[in-house]
Amino acid sequence: MTSKQRMLAAIERKIPDRLPVTTHHVMPYFLNKYMDGILREDFFDQLGLDPILWSVHHKPDETRLEYYDPTQKELDFLEAERISTDKWRIFFENIPDPEYSTTRYWITTPKGRLTTLIQANQYTAWVAETLIKEKKDINIIGEYVTTPKCDVDTVNREVEEYGERGLVRGHICCFDIYGQPGTWQDACCLVGTEKLIMATFDDSKWVHELLQILKLRKKGYIESMKGARYDINELGGGDASTTVISPAIFQEFVAPYDSELIAVAHEAGQRIVYHTCGGMMPILEDIAAMKPDVMETFTPPGIGADVHLGEAKKRIGDKVCMIGGFDQGHFLQNCTPEETRAEVRRCFEEAGKNGGYILAPSDHFFDAEPELIRAFADEARKCIY
């Protein structure tokens, strides 16, 4: 099989020629520090993994007087092209900071201005000051926020060029400047995770109003994806893991919104992988009941979560494809190649039975030893069904 055929067979819960092996995002920090700054595409070839191409492209709806954000010069992690109108304009300024790259953003609308502060280091970026500071701010977002449309032609051109080389993967649109694909997860970026959790107890109606606004924006984007030849699209994020929230919060504030988006995606001809980087075991069946095609990341206890891969396979392996489960913290650095290979075999034995499994680190990594990644990929290629 080609890499594309192999991973699609697993996604369709069929048995491929061998265990598919890949990774999530390939981080620029890793490529620069360990691989002499090579391109992401060369990473897969040099280390022997089944390739993935991330392709996320937005376009404006000119009939709604939308246009590309003229201030956006480059795309950051999880960003795609921002869409503006004269009533939703984004501006920014760089703020001097001795430790971090710091940028102040503000969104101007006819009814007020929203501001946020984003910081970054060599590894990643984060929200230092949330966009939503007062409850009334969601009214501005609800009235003026733009809904990007999928640039189907550009996506399909990239799919055609990529051919059988590997999987083409996208994600559901995140909120402008900084966000996540899932509805609850997007809200956490805008409000702050702890503050949003408290609001579910103190003012659940307001939380539902915010989630509805974000869901409708994502729904509009998903509906525009009809005809895009993606292999899989990501929804979700770590803020809905049971490392962060309770199963009760998941059932009330996550599942109703994202399950609707999954249904809309299926109507648009798109497969969905639901991403949960964190605790999953108490909500495995709840996630599967949302009817995604794939679930990830199955993070093990060794790196801060709770997933026992074999048990997860028994509980939901007949319902979804599974991606992940490999402990990158302990077996892609500071160990022997033999230990890495043994961990690959453990994952295969616990989750590979009857197919429907793609071996991958449980989310992306920053530090890893290339020779151990080669051992990881090589041993996976030897896992034959």
C-alpha positions as CSV (number, residue, x, y, z in Angstrom):
1,M,0.0,0.0,0.0
2,T,1.0,3.6,-0.4
3,S,1.1,5.7,2.8
4,K,-2.2,7.3,1.9
5,Q,-3.9,4.0,1.3
6,R,-2.4,2.5,4.5
7,M,-3.7,5.3,6.7
8,L,-7.1,5.5,5.0
9,A,-7.5,1.7,5.5
10,A,-6.9,2.2,9.2
11,I,-9.3,5.2,9.4
12,E,-12.0,3.0,7.8
13,R,-11.2,0.4,10.5
14,K,-9.8,-2.0,7.9
15,I,-6.6,-4.0,8.1
16,P,-3.7,-2.4,6.1
17,D,-0.6,-4.1,4.9
18,R,1.3,-3.1,8.0
19,L,1.0,-0.8,11.0
20,P,0.7,2.9,9.8
21,V,3.1,5.1,11.7
22,T,3.1,8.9,11.7
23,T,3.1,11.9,14.0
24,H,0.9,15.0,14.7
25,H,2.3,18.4,14.0
26,V,6.1,18.6,13.3
27,M,7.2,21.5,15.4
28,P,9.6,24.1,14.0
29,Y,11.7,24.0,17.2
30,F,12.4,20.3,16.7
31,L,13.3,20.8,13.0
32,N,15.7,23.7,13.8
33,K,17.4,22.1,16.8
34,Y,17.7,18.5,15.7
35,M,17.3,18.4,11.9
36,D,19.3,21.4,10.7
37,G,16.1,23.3,9.8
38,I,14.9,20.9,7.1
39,L,11.4,21.2,5.7
40,R,8.5,19.3,7.3
41,E,8.1,17.2,4.2
42,D,11.8,16.1,4.3
43,F,11.3,15.1,8.0
44,F,9.0,12.2,7.0
45,D,11.3,11.0,4.3
46,Q,14.5,11.1,6.4
47,L,13.0,9.4,9.4
48,G,10.7,6.9,7.6
49,L,7.2,7.8,8.8
50,D,4.0,7.8,6.8
51,P,3.6,11.5,5.7
52,I,0.8,13.9,6.6
53,L,0.2,17.3,4.9
54,W,-1.7,19.9,6.8
55,S,-3.8,22.0,4.5
56,V,-6.0,24.8,5.9
57,H,-7.1,27.6,3.6
58,H,-9.8,30.2,4.1
59,K,-11.4,32.6,1.7
60,P,-13.8,35.6,2.1
61,D,-17.3,35.8,0.9
62,E,-17.2,38.9,-1.2
63,T,-21.0,39.0,-1.4
64,R,-20.9,39.8,2.3
65,L,-18.3,42.5,1.8
66,E,-15.6,40.3,3.3
67,Y,-11.9,40.5,2.5
68,Y,-8.6,39.0,3.6
69,D,-7.1,40.7,6.7
70,P,-4.6,43.1,5.3
71,T,-2.5,43.1,8.6
72,Q,-1.8,39.4,8.5
73,K,1.6,38.9,7.0
74,E,2.3,35.2,8.0
75,L,0.4,32.3,9.5
76,D,1.2,31.1,13.0
77,F,0.5,27.7,14.5
78,L,-3.1,26.6,13.8
79,E,-3.8,29.8,12.0
80,A,-5.3,30.2,8.5
81,E,-6.1,33.3,6.5
82,R,-8.1,35.7,8.7
83,I,-11.3,37.2,7.2
84,S,-12.2,40.9,7.8
85,T,-15.0,43.3,7.1
86,D,-15.2,47.0,7.8
87,K,-17.0,46.1,11.0
88,W,-14.4,43.4,12.1
89,R,-10.9,44.7,11.8
90,I,-7.8,43.4,13.5
91,F,-4.7,45.5,14.3
92,F,-1.6,44.7,16.3
93,E,1.6,46.1,17.8
94,N,4.7,44.4,19.1
95,I,5.4,45.1,22.7
96,P,9.0,45.2,24.0
97,D,9.6,42.3,26.5
98,P,13.0,41.0,27.7
99,E,11.9,37.4,27.9
100,Y,9.1,36.6,25.4
101,S,7.9,37.7,22.0
102,T,4.8,39.8,23.0
103,T,2.1,41.1,20.7
104,R,-0.9,43.2,21.5
105,Y,-3.9,42.7,19.2
106,W,-7.2,44.6,19.1
107,I,-10.4,44.0,17.1
108,T,-12.4,47.1,16.2
109,T,-16.1,46.9,15.7
110,P,-18.9,49.6,15.6
111,K,-19.8,48.7,19.2
112,G,-16.4,48.7,20.8
113,R,-12.9,47.2,20.8
114,L,-11.7,43.9,22.1
115,T,-8.1,43.3,23.0
116,T,-5.8,40.4,23.7
117,L,-2.1,39.8,24.4
118,I,-0.2,36.9,22.9
119,Q,3.2,35.8,24.0
120,A,5.6,33.2,22.6
121,N,9.0,31.6,23.1
122,Q,11.1,29.2,20.9
123,Y,8.7,26.4,21.7
124,T,5.1,27.7,21.4
125,A,2.7,30.6,21.9
126,W,0.0,31.3,24.6
127,V,-2.6,33.8,25.6
128,A,-1.3,36.2,28.3
129,E,-4.5,38.3,28.4
130,T,-7.8,36.9,27.2
131,L,-9.9,38.6,24.6
132,I,-13.2,38.2,26.6
133,K,-12.9,40.3,29.8
134,E,-16.5,41.1,30.5
135,K,-19.6,39.0,29.8
136,K,-21.0,41.6,27.5
137,D,-18.0,41.1,25.1
138,I,-19.7,38.1,23.6
139,N,-22.4,40.3,22.3
140,I,-19.9,42.1,20.1
141,I,-18.5,38.8,18.9
142,G,-21.9,37.4,18.2
143,E,-22.9,40.4,16.1
144,Y,-19.7,41.1,14.1
145,V,-17.4,38.1,14.0
146,T,-16.7,36.8,10.5
147,T,-17.1,33.2,9.4
148,P,-14.3,32.1,7.1
149,K,-15.2,29.8,4.2
150,C,-13.1,26.9,3.1
151,D,-11.0,27.6,0.0
152,V,-12.0,24.3,-1.6
153,D,-10.0,24.9,-4.9
154,T,-6.7,25.6,-3.1
155,V,-7.2,22.5,-0.8
156,N,-8.0,20.3,-3.7
157,R,-5.0,21.5,-5.7
158,E,-2.8,20.6,-2.8
159,V,-4.5,17.2,-2.5
160,E,-3.9,16.6,-6.2
161,E,-0.2,17.6,-5.9
162,Y,0.3,15.4,-2.8
163,G,-1.2,12.4,-4.5
164,E,-0.5,9.0,-2.8
165,R,2.4,10.4,-0.8
166,G,0.3,10.6,2.4
167,L,-2.7,11.8,4.3
168,V,-4.1,15.4,3.8
169,R,-5.4,16.7,7.1
170,G,-7.1,19.9,8.1
171,H,-8.9,21.3,11.1
172,I,-12.1,23.1,11.9
173,C,-11.6,26.9,12.0
174,C,-10.2,28.4,15.2
175,F,-11.1,31.8,16.5
176,D,-9.1,34.7,15.0
177,I,-5.6,35.3,16.4
178,Y,-5.6,32.4,18.8
179,G,-8.0,29.5,19.2
180,Q,-8.7,25.8,19.0
181,P,-10.8,23.6,16.6
182,G,-13.3,22.5,19.3
183,T,-16.1,24.7,20.5
184,W,-15.4,24.5,24.2
185,Q,-11.7,24.7,23.6
186,D,-12.1,27.8,21.5
187,A,-14.1,29.4,24.4
188,C,-11.3,28.5,26.9
189,C,-8.8,30.4,24.7
190,L,-11.1,33.4,24.7
191,V,-12.2,33.4,28.4
192,G,-9.5,31.5,30.2
193,T,-9.9,27.8,31.2
194,E,-10.3,28.3,35.0
195,K,-12.6,31.2,34.5
196,L,-14.8,29.3,32.0
197,I,-15.0,26.3,34.3
198,M,-16.2,28.5,37.2
199,A,-18.7,30.1,34.9
200,T,-20.3,26.7,34.2
201,F,-21.4,26.8,37.8
202,D,-22.0,30.5,38.3
203,D,-23.7,31.5,35.0
204,S,-24.2,28.4,32.8
205,K,-26.6,30.4,30.6
206,W,-23.9,32.8,29.6
207,V,-21.5,29.9,28.8
208,H,-24.1,28.3,26.6
209,E,-24.6,31.6,24.8
210,L,-20.9,31.9,24.1
211,L,-20.6,28.3,22.9
212,Q,-23.6,28.8,20.6
213,I,-21.9,31.8,19.0
214,L,-18.7,29.8,18.4
215,K,-20.5,26.7,17.2
216,L,-22.5,28.7,14.6
217,R,-19.2,30.2,13.2
218,K,-17.6,26.7,13.0
219,K,-20.8,25.3,11.4
220,G,-20.7,27.9,8.7
221,Y,-17.2,27.0,7.9
222,I,-17.9,23.3,7.8
223,E,-20.8,23.7,5.5
224,S,-18.5,25.5,3.1
225,M,-16.1,22.4,3.1
226,K,-18.4,20.4,0.8
227,G,-16.3,19.2,-2.1
228,A,-12.9,19.6,-0.3
229,R,-11.0,16.4,-0.7
230,Y,-9.6,16.2,2.8
231,D,-8.8,12.8,4.2
232,I,-9.5,13.9,7.8
233,N,-10.3,17.1,9.8
234,E,-9.5,17.8,13.4
235,L,-12.0,18.9,16.0
236,G,-11.5,19.1,19.8
237,G,-8.5,19.9,21.9
238,G,-7.0,19.4,25.4
239,D,-9.3,21.7,27.3
240,A,-12.0,19.1,27.0
241,S,-9.9,16.3,28.5
242,T,-10.6,14.9,32.0
243,T,-7.2,16.2,33.0
244,V,-9.0,19.6,32.8
245,I,-12.7,19.2,33.2
246,S,-15.1,16.7,34.8
247,P,-17.2,14.2,32.7
248,A,-20.3,16.2,33.8
249,I,-18.9,19.4,32.2
250,F,-18.0,17.4,29.1
251,Q,-21.5,16.0,28.8
252,E,-23.2,19.4,29.1
253,F,-20.8,21.9,27.6
254,V,-18.7,19.9,25.1
255,A,-20.6,17.0,23.6
256,P,-23.8,18.7,22.5
257,Y,-21.9,21.3,20.5
258,D,-19.2,19.2,18.9
259,S,-21.5,16.3,18.1
260,E,-23.6,18.6,16.1
261,L,-20.5,19.8,14.2
262,I,-19.5,16.3,13.5
263,A,-22.9,15.5,12.0
264,V,-22.6,18.6,9.8
265,A,-19.1,17.6,8.7
266,H,-20.4,14.2,7.7
267,E,-23.2,15.8,5.7
268,A,-20.5,17.9,3.9
269,G,-18.6,14.7,3.1
270,Q,-15.8,15.2,5.7
271,R,-14.3,12.8,8.2
272,I,-13.5,14.0,11.7
273,V,-10.8,13.1,14.1
274,Y,-11.6,14.2,17.7
275,H,-8.4,15.3,19.4
276,T,-8.2,14.9,23.2
277,C,-4.6,15.5,24.5
278,G,-5.1,14.6,28.1
279,G,-7.3,12.3,30.2
280,M,-9.8,10.2,28.2
281,M,-10.7,7.1,30.1
282,P,-13.8,8.4,32.0
283,I,-15.2,9.8,28.8
284,L,-14.1,7.3,26.1
285,E,-17.7,6.2,25.3
286,D,-18.9,9.8,25.5
287,I,-16.4,10.9,22.8
288,A,-17.2,7.8,20.7
289,A,-21.0,8.6,21.0
290,M,-20.4,11.9,19.3
291,K,-19.6,9.7,16.2
292,P,-16.2,10.9,15.1
293,D,-14.5,8.7,12.6
294,V,-11.2,8.8,14.5
295,M,-10.1,9.5,18.1
296,E,-6.7,10.7,19.4
297,T,-4.3,11.1,21.3
298,F,-4.6,8.3,23.9
299,T,-1.9,9.9,26.1
300,P,-0.5,7.3,28.6
301,P,0.0,7.9,32.4
302,G,3.8,8.3,31.9
303,I,3.3,11.7,30.4
304,G,0.5,13.1,32.5
305,A,-2.7,11.5,31.3
306,D,-4.5,8.2,32.0
307,V,-4.9,6.1,28.9
308,H,-4.4,2.3,29.0
309,L,-4.3,1.5,25.3
310,G,-5.5,-2.1,25.5
311,E,-8.5,-1.2,27.6
312,A,-9.4,1.7,25.3
313,K,-9.2,-0.6,22.3
314,K,-11.6,-3.1,24.0
315,R,-14.1,-0.3,24.9
316,I,-14.2,1.8,21.7
317,G,-12.0,0.1,19.1
318,D,-15.1,-1.3,17.2
319,K,-16.5,2.2,16.8
320,V,-13.6,4.4,15.8
321,C,-10.1,4.4,14.4
322,M,-7.5,5.1,17.1
323,I,-4.4,7.3,16.6
324,G,-1.6,7.8,19.2
325,G,-0.8,6.0,22.4
326,F,2.9,6.2,22.1
327,D,4.9,7.7,25.0
328,Q,7.1,10.2,23.3
329,G,8.4,11.7,26.6
330,H,10.2,8.5,27.6
331,F,10.8,6.6,24.3
332,L,11.9,9.3,21.8
333,Q,14.7,10.6,24.1
334,N,17.0,9.3,26.9
335,C,16.5,5.6,26.1
336,T,17.9,2.9,23.9
337,P,16.6,2.0,20.4
338,E,15.6,-1.4,21.8
339,E,13.4,0.3,24.4
340,T,11.8,2.4,21.7
341,R,11.1,-0.7,19.6
342,A,9.7,-2.5,22.6
343,E,7.2,0.4,23.2
344,V,6.2,0.2,19.5
345,R,5.5,-3.5,19.9
346,R,3.5,-2.9,23.1
347,C,1.2,-0.4,21.3
348,F,0.8,-2.7,18.3
349,E,-0.1,-5.7,20.5
350,E,-2.6,-3.7,22.6
351,A,-4.3,-1.6,19.9
352,G,-3.3,-3.0,16.5
353,K,-5.5,-6.1,16.5
354,N,-7.9,-6.2,13.5
355,G,-6.6,-2.9,12.2
356,G,-8.2,0.5,12.9
357,Y,-5.1,1.9,14.5
358,I,-2.4,4.4,13.5
359,L,0.7,4.5,15.7
360,A,1.7,8.0,16.6
361,P,3.2,9.9,19.6
362,S,0.4,11.1,21.8
363,D,0.5,14.6,20.3
364,H,3.5,16.6,19.0
365,F,6.9,16.7,20.6
366,F,9.6,19.4,20.9
367,D,12.7,17.4,22.0
368,A,13.4,14.0,20.5
369,E,16.4,12.1,19.2
370,P,16.3,11.5,15.5
371,E,17.8,8.0,15.8
372,L,15.1,7.0,18.2
373,I,12.4,8.3,15.8
374,R,14.0,6.2,13.1
375,A,13.8,3.1,15.4
376,F,10.2,4.0,16.1
377,A,9.3,4.1,12.4
378,D,11.4,1.1,11.5
379,E,9.9,-1.1,14.1
380,A,6.4,-0.1,13.1
381,R,7.1,-1.1,9.5
382,K,7.9,-4.6,10.8
383,C,4.5,-4.8,12.5
384,I,2.7,-6.9,9.8
385,Y,-0.9,-8.0,10.1
